[in-house]
Amino acid sequence: MPIELRRRRALRLAWGTALCLAASYGLGLPIPILAPIFALLLLALRSQPLPLRVAPALALMVLISAGSGLLLIPLLRHAPVSGVLLVGVGLFLCFRFSLSGGNGLLANFLVIGLTMVSAAGASDFTLALSVVEAMAKGMLLAALSVTLVHQLFPEPAHAPTLPAPPLADAQEVNWIALRATLIVLPAFLLALIAPDRFMPLVMKSASLGQQSCETSVRQAGQELIGSTLLAGVLAIIVWGGLSLFVHLWMFFLWTLLFALLHARRLYRVVTTQQSPGFWLNCLSTMLILLGQSVQDSAAGQDVYRAFAVRMALFILVSLYACAMLYWLDFRRRPRVEG
């Protein structure tokens, strides 16, 4: 891929994410960090522009996929064991669908709907509806931001599309989907206990589950734990810079700067040993941490204590994800060798 095209795509991803973040917080959307994360996924997974008419269709797709979690709320309330098992089966099927060549974006939304929405609704149905509303509005804004940024940094007419991720071997699909499901389920169980405290952990575990589908066991520690630690350090730096002058446009500029640093490495403008998935996970984790810290500050909570607790949980779930990859690989190795 020509270096000029990679630079243009890096600029597009950084500007699209930062503009969407500024618009989301400026408009006061519920769970405002969802919109820039959706924009990041749309720009990272797709190089072609989105027609303007697709934006409402994407919002509707999110509404339907996230709304699937609403159907599980009565079961989680009245038969929790069966409800959790059904969520586990749903997660397994979503990851298996993605690994078998299905739409990865749709699979991500289904995973979020099954976990975030159903966990929120298990304690408060109104909270679940607000999560679904936040996802639909966030996707609509993200799609509009992607359309706008493609006008600012248009894709050349004959530019090569992003290569499709290689499909896993048919014998490996079930194992990879199983380990991704086992990575997400503990965070989901915690969210059932206290959805307002552990919702960011569900978002992080869903990201780790998706990343584990693309990570080999040999690189698990570096990919899963390393990207989380780096995201925490970068979030501290951005928060420190933002605290010098608290303003929405400073938040936009800091996000633009660090999104560009990640995008240049994601698109190999700057050569690194880490995979694109490492940088995508790092940037999304940094956004989750920053978004929750902004919400804590607005609510008058102790930001630094909440950040320390959240970061510790993120590191623990990353260690668990890495251990799960090693354990499942160890469990199935004798069968493969036999």
Number of C-alpha atoms within 10 A of each C-alpha: 11 9 12 10 16 19 18 18 24 26 21 27 30 25 27 29 30 28 22 29 30 22 19 22 20 12 10 10 18 18 19 25 25 27 30 29 23 24 28 26 19 22 26 20 15 15 19 19 17 18 11 13 10 14 20 17 14 17 21 16 17 27 20 17 22 28 23 19 24 23 14 23 24 15 17 22 13 11 11 16 12 13 18 21 13 16 22 20 13 17 28 21 19 24 27 22 17 20 26 17 13 14 12 19 16 17 21 22 21 24 31 24 25 27 30 27 29 35 32 28 25 24 19 13 17 11 18 25 18 16 23 26 20 20 28 25 24 28 28 22 25 32 30 22 26 29 20 19 22 21 12 13 16 16 18 10 7 6 12 13 11 12 9 9 11 10 14 15 10 10 8 12 18 18 18 24 24 21 22 27 27 19 26 26 21 16 24 27 16 16 24 23 14 14 25 13 12 22 22 22 25 26 22 24 25 26 22 27 29 26 19 25 21 19 21 14 17 10 12 22 19 16 27 27 23 16 24 27 20 16 24 25 13 20 24 17 13 19 18 11 14 18 12 9 11 11 11 14 15 17 21 20 17 17 25 21 15 18 26 22 18 23 26 23 21 24 22 19 19 14 11 10 8 16 18 19 19 22 23 22 22 23 28 24 27 25 24 21 25 23 20 20 21 17 15 16 13 10 10 9 12 11 16 13 10 16 19 12 10 20 19 14 17 25 18 13 24 26 17 17 25 22 16 19 25 17 14 15 17 11 10 11 11 9 8 8 6 5
